[in-house]
Amino acid sequence: MSNKTAGKGLRSGGSYGKLDRDGFIHRSWMKSQGLPDDVFDGRPVIGICNTWSEITPCNAGLRDIAEHVKRGVWEAGGLPLEFPAISLGETQMRPTAMLFRNLLAMDVEESIRGNPIDGVVLLGGCDKTTPGQMMGAASVDLPTIVVSSGPMLNGKFRGKDIGSGTDVWKFSEAVRAGEMTLPEFMSAESGMSRSPGTCMTMGTASTMAAIVEAMGMSLPYNASIPAVDARRAAMAHQTGRTIVKMVHDGLTMSKVATRAAFENALRVHAAIGGSTNAVVHLLALAGRLGVELTLEDFDHLSRDVPLLVDLQPSGRFLMEDLHYAGGLPAVMKQMEAFLEPSALTVSGLPIGQQYDKAEVWNAEVIRTLETPVKPDSGIWVLRGNLAPGGAVMKPSAASPELCSHTGKAVVFETIEDFRARIDDPALDVDETSILVLKGCGPKGYPGMPEVGNMPLPRKILEKGVKDMVRISDARMSGTAFGTVILHVSPESDAGGPLAIVRNGDLITLDGPTRALSIAISDAEMEARLAAWRADPPPPKATRGYAKLYVDHVLGADRGADLDFLVGSSGSVVTRESH
């Protein structure tokens, strides 16, 4: 080994290229794993950040994917080193995986910064793993590329396709309405999740994988190749080659994840009927990168983009169908008039070259601008005296007749209150009422859980009613549907107006004008808020990470990041470990 060439110009050379005691320590301990001398010859060291876990079924296939990434790294002349990050299983973690997204971001950031690596491959997929990993990587800003877990195979039940989450909500409500028996409901369970991978509906996992691809942060078809399809392994192999080239070219994350990339992502998000959860994740990611992005951007940038992808929960098909129909490149080709084709990708080429020759193989799944699934898509950002900081709504998943509606509030102070009373025959509610849930924002739950798509009262379901207006400071699953208003800011536990809504208050939703208001005077509003401030709810956490989170979390309108994590600390660490 020559100290003139070993690691020259590379970050890892500061550890593995030194011919002194510190270099001895760094190399010697790594050699205990069977690495030969010549892998420390100055080649790029590639970290593979893996959120594989058996308690995160979405990511259960990532151990194999990591091996294929390593093949590509070795082939391109790099040294691949895999390391773990905490894994957040959306369906398993309590009280909600969102509470720990920022903890994952901290884990990833410090692991990347503290270790002698030159570039990083992020392996994730489940709802919070992709955004958490990207947020952490953004605050270090090395060459970075993503490989998602991929969607699971289509669910099957009695000869029909069924979708993750979406059909769970439908079947559950059908049982409560007396339209489906409990044994029928239970018999669908095994057929819904037939392989490793993420939800195969356009839930948050599929949405974030699509956003990664639309931003140019992955290779083409990252969003749609099924988890068990050999082509995902081949893409992982090619990703290993690509990250080595990115290191040689100095192509860092901030050079790819630019304002133009975010704008492309927001417009693609509208066309695919993406999850409302993308709002908090992209706002937080932009804050790490120093990219100007506001809540209003989600509305303004998507306002003219129709729904082009006919996928559950906004449509009929599933992610496997989207891939066979042409994947995200075909979607982007259909909407190219809305996109910035010069935005850079991890391949070093402009994004336009990624979709320029793409074709649609099933015009039912991927529509044209002239024949969309629905004219309204994207995110509506609502404001008014009930949500001065904003609230969000997904029009493609809502009932058109309810998008302009006035009704009396039926208020639930906590999620426990809701569950105790929603099916009470004495509950004063009818189909014109508006269900209001408090105490479920970032501070309130804590962690802002996916409970905003409240089940309807049983006595309303028994009338055959399938939707009502629902309002909360919570999130909802990307697989969910309905006329659901979410992320109300400021949240109730922060003293926002939602905290003082009472039973019987008239609330008006006017979707076309983006208005959400409660029919009380300014004086009455201030009087109620003053009374709330005199007796606020007790703290939701008193120790540990949960207390750190509650004390420092920003509102949903700012991405629910921790205030001290916004921005970047870079990749430089000057002090040695010994």
C-alpha positions in Angstrom: 0.0 0.0 0.0 1.2 3.5 -0.9 0.3 6.4 1.2 0.5 8.5 -2.0 -2.4 6.6 -3.6 -4.4 4.9 -0.8 -7.7 6.7 -0.5 -6.4 9.8 -2.3 -9.2 12.3 -2.6 -11.7 10.0 -0.9 -13.2 10.5 2.5 -12.4 6.9 3.5 -8.7 7.6 2.9 -8.6 9.5 6.1 -9.1 6.2 7.9 -7.8 3.4 5.7 -5.1 5.2 3.8 -2.8 6.3 6.7 0.4 4.5 7.5 0.4 5.1 11.2 -1.1 3.8 14.4 -4.6 5.0 13.5 -4.5 3.5 10.0 -3.3 0.3 11.5 -6.3 0.2 13.9 -8.8 1.0 11.2 -7.5 -1.6 8.8 -6.6 -4.3 11.2 -10.0 -4.6 12.8 -11.7 -4.7 9.4 -9.4 -7.5 8.3 -10.9 -9.6 11.1 -13.8 -10.2 8.7 -11.5 -11.8 6.1 -10.8 -8.7 3.9 -7.5 -8.8 2.1 -4.9 -6.1 2.0 -5.7 -4.8 -1.4 -9.2 -3.7 -0.6 -7.7 -0.8 1.3 -5.9 0.4 -1.8 -7.8 3.6 -2.1 -11.0 2.3 -3.8 -14.3 3.9 -2.8 -15.9 2.5 0.3 -19.6 2.2 -0.1 -21.9 1.9 3.0 -25.1 -0.1 2.5 -27.6 1.2 5.1 -30.0 -1.7 5.6 -33.3 -1.5 7.5 -33.9 -5.3 7.1 -35.9 -6.8 9.9 -38.1 -9.7 10.5 -40.4 -7.4 12.5 -40.8 -5.2 9.5 -42.3 -7.5 6.9 -42.1 -4.8 4.2 -38.3 -4.9 4.5 -37.9 -8.7 5.0 -36.4 -9.2 1.6 -33.6 -6.6 1.9 -31.0 -9.0 3.2 -30.9 -10.6 -0.2 -31.1 -7.2 -2.0 -28.0 -6.1 -0.1 -26.0 -9.0 -1.5 -26.9 -7.9 -5.1 -25.9 -4.4 -4.3 -22.5 -5.7 -3.1 -22.0 -7.6 -6.3 -22.3 -4.4 -8.3 -20.0 -2.5 -5.9 -17.3 -5.1 -6.1 -17.6 -5.3 -9.9 -17.2 -1.5 -10.2 -14.1 -1.5 -8.0 -15.5 -0.5 -4.7 -15.6 -1.9 -1.2 -19.1 -2.6 0.1 -19.7 -2.5 3.8 -23.3 -3.2 5.1 -24.5 -1.6 8.3 -27.9 -1.6 10.1 -30.3 1.1 10.9 -33.4 0.8 13.1 -36.3 -0.6 11.2 -39.8 0.9 11.6 -42.5 -1.6 10.9 -45.6 0.4 10.1 -48.0 -2.4 11.0 -46.2 -3.5 14.1 -44.8 -0.5 16.1 -46.7 1.2 18.9 -47.9 3.9 19.4 -47.0 4.7 15.8 -43.9 4.3 13.5 -44.0 8.0 12.8 -42.9 8.7 16.4 -39.6 7.1 15.5 -39.0 8.4 11.9 -36.8 11.2 13.3 -34.9 8.7 15.5 -34.2 6.6 12.4 -33.0 9.8 10.7 -30.6 10.5 13.6 -29.4 6.9 13.5 -28.7 7.1 9.8 -27.1 10.5 9.9 -24.6 9.7 12.7 -23.8 6.3 11.2 -22.9 7.8 7.9 -21.0 10.7 9.3 -19.1 8.7 11.9 -17.9 5.9 9.6 -15.2 6.0 6.9 -17.5 5.7 3.8 -17.5 7.6 0.6 -21.1 6.9 -0.7 -24.2 5.2 0.7 -26.9 3.0 -0.7 -30.2 3.3 1.3 -32.2 0.0 1.5 -35.7 0.7 2.9 -39.3 0.5 1.8 -41.7 0.5 4.7 -43.5 3.8 5.1 -41.1 5.6 7.5 -37.8 3.8 6.5 -37.4 5.6 3.2 -38.1 9.1 4.4 -36.1 8.6 7.6 -33.1 7.3 5.8 -33.2 10.1 3.2 -33.5 12.8 5.9 -30.5 11.4 7.7 -28.4 11.0 4.5 -29.4 14.5 3.4 -27.8 16.0 6.5 -24.5 14.4 5.6 -24.7 14.9 1.8 -22.5 12.1 0.5 -23.2 10.5 -2.9 -26.5 8.6 -2.1 -28.8 6.3 -3.9 -32.0 4.4 -2.9 -33.2 0.9 -3.5 -36.7 0.3 -2.2 -38.0 -3.1 -1.0 -40.6 -3.2 -3.8 -44.3 -4.0 -3.6 -45.6 -7.4 -2.7 -47.6 -9.5 -5.1 -51.3 -8.6 -5.6 -53.5 -10.0 -2.9 -56.0 -12.7 -3.9 -59.4 -13.5 -2.4 -62.2 -15.6 -4.0 -60.9 -15.1 -7.5 -60.3 -11.4 -7.2 -57.4 -9.1 -6.6 -57.4 -7.4 -3.2 -55.2 -4.6 -2.0 -53.2 -4.0 1.2 -55.0 -1.7 3.7 -57.6 -0.5 1.2 -59.6 -3.7 1.3 -58.9 -4.2 5.0 -60.8 -0.9 5.6 -63.6 -1.9 3.2 -64.0 -5.4 4.7 -63.9 -4.1 8.2 -66.6 -1.6 7.6 -68.6 -4.3 5.7 -68.5 -6.5 8.9 -69.6 -3.6 11.0 -72.5 -2.8 8.6 -73.6 -6.5 8.6 -72.7 -7.0 4.9 -69.9 -9.4 5.6 -69.6 -12.2 8.2 -66.6 -12.4 10.5 -65.5 -15.8 9.1 -65.5 -14.3 5.6 -63.4 -11.4 6.9 -60.9 -13.7 8.5 -60.6 -15.9 5.4 -59.3 -12.9 3.4 -56.4 -12.5 5.8 -53.9 -15.0 4.4 -54.5 -14.1 0.8 -53.8 -10.4 1.3 -50.1 -10.5 2.0 -48.7 -13.2 -0.3 -45.0 -12.3 -0.5 -42.3 -10.1 1.1 -42.6 -6.4 0.1 -44.5 -3.3 0.8 -48.2 -2.6 0.4 -49.2 -3.2 -3.2 -51.7 -0.3 -3.2 -50.6 3.3 -3.6 -50.0 3.6 0.1 -47.2 5.6 1.6 -44.5 3.0 0.9 -45.3 2.8 -2.9 -45.8 6.6 -2.9 -42.3 7.2 -1.4 -40.7 4.7 -3.7 -42.3 6.6 -6.6 -41.2 9.9 -5.3 -37.6 8.7 -4.9 -37.7 7.6 -8.6 -39.3 10.9 -9.7 -36.7 12.9 -7.9 -33.9 11.0 -9.7 -32.7 9.4 -6.5 -32.9 5.8 -7.7 -32.6 3.9 -11.0 -35.7 3.6 -13.2 -38.6 1.2 -12.1 -37.5 1.4 -8.4 -41.2 2.2 -7.6 -42.9 -0.7 -9.3 -40.8 -3.8 -9.7 -42.4 -6.4 -7.4 -40.2 -7.3 -4.4 -39.9 -11.0 -5.5 -39.2 -10.2 -9.2 -35.6 -11.0 -10.3 -35.5 -7.6 -12.0 -35.4 -5.9 -8.6 -32.2 -7.9 -7.8 -30.8 -6.9 -11.1 -31.6 -3.3 -10.4 -29.8 -3.6 -7.1 -26.8 -5.0 -8.8 -26.8 -2.0 -11.2 -27.2 0.3 -8.3 -24.0 -1.0 -6.8 -22.2 -0.1 -10.0 -23.9 3.3 -10.1 -22.9 4.4 -6.5 -19.2 3.8 -7.2 -19.5 6.0 -10.3 -21.3 8.6 -8.3 -18.4 8.7 -5.8 -15.9 9.1 -8.6 -18.0 11.9 -10.1 -18.6 13.7 -6.8 -22.4 13.4 -7.4 -23.7 14.1 -3.9 -27.3 14.0 -2.8 -27.8 17.7 -2.8 -26.9 17.9 -6.5 -29.7 15.5 -7.3 -32.4 16.4 -4.7 -32.8 20.0 -6.0 -35.9 22.2 -6.1 -36.5 21.0 -9.6 -36.5 17.4 -8.4 -39.0 18.2 -5.6 -41.3 19.9 -8.1 -41.2 16.9 -10.4 -41.9 14.7 -7.4 -44.9 16.7 -6.3 -46.5 16.6 -9.8 -45.9 12.9 -10.1 -47.4 12.5 -6.6 -50.6 14.0 -8.0 -50.7 11.9 -11.1 -50.3 8.6 -9.1 -52.8 9.5 -6.4 -50.1 9.4 -3.8 -50.4 9.3 0.0 -51.0 12.4 2.1 -48.1 11.2 4.2 -45.7 12.4 1.5 -46.5 15.9 2.6 -44.8 15.7 6.1 -41.9 13.6 4.7 -41.0 15.9 1.8 -41.3 19.0 3.9 -38.9 17.4 6.4 -36.5 16.3 3.7 -36.5 19.7 2.1 -35.7 21.2 5.5 -32.6 19.0 5.7 -31.4 20.0 2.2 -32.1 23.7 2.5 -34.6 23.5 -0.4 -37.5 26.0 -0.2 -40.7 24.0 0.0 -44.0 25.0 1.6 -47.3 23.4 2.3 -48.9 25.5 -0.5 -46.5 24.0 -3.0 -48.3 20.7 -2.8 -51.5 22.4 -3.8 -50.2 24.9 -6.4 -47.8 22.5 -8.2 -50.4 19.8 -8.5 -53.5 21.8 -9.2 -53.7 21.1 -12.9 -52.4 17.5 -12.8 -55.1 15.0 -13.1 -55.1 11.4 -11.7 -53.5 9.3 -14.4 -52.9 6.0 -12.5 -55.9 3.8 -11.8 -54.7 2.3 -8.5 -56.2 1.6 -5.1 -57.2 3.5 -3.0 -58.2 6.1 -5.6 -58.8 3.6 -8.4 -59.0 -0.1 -9.1 -55.6 -1.7 -9.8 -52.4 -2.6 -7.8 -48.7 -2.0 -8.1 -48.0 -5.2 -9.9 -50.3 -4.0 -12.6 -48.6 -0.7 -12.7 -45.3 -2.3 -13.4 -46.6 -4.5 -16.2 -48.3 -1.4 -17.6 -45.0 0.5 -18.0 -44.1 1.6 -14.5 -43.3 5.1 -13.4 -41.3 6.0 -16.6 -44.5 5.5 -18.6 -46.5 7.6 -16.2 -43.9 10.4 -16.5 -43.9 10.1 -20.3 -47.7 10.7 -20.2 -47.3 13.8 -18.1 -44.0 15.1 -19.5 -45.6 18.6 -20.2 -45.7 19.1 -16.4 -42.1 18.0 -15.7 -38.7 19.5 -15.7 -36.7 17.1 -17.9 -33.3 18.6 -17.2 -33.3 17.7 -13.5 -30.3 15.5 -12.7 -30.5 11.9 -11.6 -28.1 9.5 -9.8 -27.1 8.1 -13.2 -25.6 11.5 -14.0 -28.2 11.9 -16.8 -31.2 14.2 -16.9 -34.5 12.7 -15.8 -36.0 13.2 -19.2 -33.8 10.5 -20.6 -35.2 8.2 -18.0 -38.7 8.4 -19.4 -38.3 9.7 -23.0 -38.8 6.3 -24.7 -41.2 4.8 -22.2 -44.4 3.2 -23.4 -47.7 2.4 -21.9 -48.7 -1.3 -22.2 -52.1 -1.1 -20.4 -54.1 2.1 -21.0 -56.6 1.1 -18.3 -53.9 1.3 -15.6 -52.0 4.3 -17.0 -54.2 6.9 -18.6 -53.6 9.9 -20.8 -54.1 13.5 -19.9 -57.1 13.5 -22.1 -58.7 10.5 -20.5 -57.7 10.7 -16.8 -59.1 8.5 -14.0 -60.3 11.7 -12.2 -59.8 15.4 -13.0 -58.9 16.3 -9.4 -55.8 14.8 -7.7 -52.8 15.9 -5.7 -53.3 17.6 -2.3 -55.7 20.2 -1.3 -54.3 22.6 1.3 -57.1 24.0 3.4 -57.0 27.1 5.6 -59.4 29.0 7.8 -60.1 29.8 11.4 -60.1 26.0 12.2 -56.7 25.4 10.5 -54.7 28.7 10.4 -51.5 26.7 9.8 -53.2 24.5 7.2 -54.7 21.1 6.8 -54.5 18.6 3.9 -57.1 16.6 2.0 -56.8 14.1 -0.9 -59.5 14.8 -3.4 -59.0 11.7 -5.5 -59.9 9.6 -2.5 -62.9 11.7 -1.4 -66.6 11.7 -2.2 -67.3 14.6 -4.7 -70.6 15.4 -3.1 -68.9 15.9 0.3 -66.1 18.2 -0.9 -68.3 21.2 -0.2 -70.2 20.5 3.0 -71.5 22.1 6.2 -72.4 19.9 9.2 -72.5 19.8 13.0 -69.4 18.6 14.8 -69.5 15.3 16.7 -66.4 15.7 18.9 -64.1 13.1 20.3 -61.4 14.4 22.7 -59.1 11.4 22.4 -58.7 8.2 20.4 -59.9 6.3 23.4 -63.0 8.5 23.6 -63.7 7.8 19.9 -63.4 4.0 20.3 -65.6 4.0 23.4 -68.5 5.9 21.8 -68.4 5.6 18.0 -70.8 2.7 18.0 -73.0 3.9 20.9 -76.6 3.8 19.6 -77.2 7.0 21.7 -74.4 9.0 19.9 -76.0 12.2 18.5 -74.9 11.8 14.9 -76.3 11.5 11.4 -74.9 11.2 7.9 -74.6 15.0 7.6 -72.5 15.3 10.8 -68.7 16.0 10.7 -66.6 13.7 13.0 -63.9 15.6 14.8 -61.0 13.9 16.5 -58.5 15.7 18.8 -55.2 14.8 20.5 -53.6 12.9 17.6 -51.0 15.3 16.2 -47.2 15.1 16.6 -47.3 16.1 20.2 -50.7 14.7 21.0 -50.6 11.0 20.5 -47.4 11.3 20.5 -46.2 10.8 17.0 -49.2 11.7 14.8 -50.7 8.2 14.1 -52.7 7.0 11.2 -56.1 7.3 12.8 -57.6 10.2 10.8 -59.7 7.9 8.6 -62.1 7.2 11.5 -64.5 4.3 11.0 -68.0 5.6 10.6 -70.6 5.0 13.4 -72.3 1.6 13.0 -75.8 3.1 12.9 -74.7 5.3 9.9 -73.1 2.3 8.1 -76.3 0.3 8.6 -78.1 3.0 6.6 -75.8 2.2 3.6 -73.8 5.4 4.0 -70.1 4.8 3.1 -68.5 8.2 3.7 -68.7 11.2 6.0 -66.5 14.3 6.5 -63.8 13.6 9.1 -61.4 16.1 10.6 -58.3 15.6 12.8 -54.7 16.6 13.5 -53.7 12.9 12.8 -52.4 11.3 9.6 -54.1 8.4 7.7 -52.7 5.4 5.9 -51.9 6.0 2.3 -54.1 3.0 1.6 -57.1 4.7 3.1 -59.9 6.6 1.4 -62.8 9.0 2.1 -63.5 12.7 2.7 -60.8 13.0 5.4 -59.2 16.2 6.5 -55.8 15.6 8.1 -52.7 17.3 9.6 -54.8 20.2 11.1 -52.3 22.8 12.3 -51.6 24.0 14.9 -52.6 20.7 16.4 -54.9 20.5 19.4 -52.2 19.6 21.9 -50.3 22.8 20.8 -53.4 24.9 21.5 -54.7 25.1 17.9 -58.3 26.0 17.3 -59.1 22.3 16.8 -58.7 22.0 20.6 -61.8 24.1 21.3 -64.3 22.6 18.9 -67.5 21.6 20.7 -70.3 19.2 19.9 -72.9 21.0 17.6 -70.5 23.6 16.3 -71.1 24.2 12.6 -68.1 23.4 10.4 -67.8 24.2 6.7 -65.6 22.5 4.2 -65.3 24.3 0.9 -62.8 22.2 -1.0 -62.8 24.2 -4.3 -61.8 27.4 -2.4 -59.6 25.5 0.0 -61.5 26.8 3.1 -62.1 25.1 6.4 -63.9 27.1 9.1 -65.9 26.9 12.2 -69.0 29.2 12.6 -68.1 31.0 15.8 -67.0 34.6 16.3 -63.4 35.7 16.8 -64.4 36.8 20.4 -65.8 33.3 21.1 -62.8 31.7 19.6 -60.4 33.7 21.8 -62.5 33.0 24.9 -62.4 29.3 24.3 -58.6 29.3 23.6 -58.0 31.3 26.7 -59.9 28.8 28.8 -57.9 26.0 27.1 -54.5 27.7 27.8 -55.5 28.0 31.5 -55.9 24.2 31.7 -53.9 22.5 29.0 -53.5 18.7 28.8 -50.7 17.1 30.7 -47.5 16.1 28.9 -47.7 13.0 26.9 -44.2 11.8 27.8 -41.9 12.4 30.7 -38.7 10.6 29.8 -36.6 9.1 27.0 -36.8 9.6 23.3 -40.6 10.3 23.5 -40.0 13.3 25.8 -37.2 14.6 23.5 -39.6 14.2 20.6 -42.6 16.0 22.3 -40.3 18.8 23.5 -38.8 19.5 20.1 -41.1 18.3 17.3 -42.3 20.8 14.8 -45.8 21.0 13.5 -47.1 18.9 10.6 -47.0 22.0 8.4 -43.2 22.0 8.8 -42.7 18.3 8.3 -42.8 17.2 12.0 -39.0 17.1 12.1 -37.2 17.9 15.4 -36.3 21.5 15.5 -32.6 20.9 16.1 -32.3 18.5 13.2 -33.4 20.9 10.5 -30.4 21.6 8.2 -27.1 19.8 7.8 -23.9 19.2 9.7 -22.0 17.9 6.7 -19.6 14.9 6.5 -16.5 16.2 8.2 -15.3 14.7 11.5 -11.9 16.0 12.4 -11.1 14.0 15.6 -9.8 10.4 15.6 -11.4 7.6 17.6 -8.2 6.9 19.6 
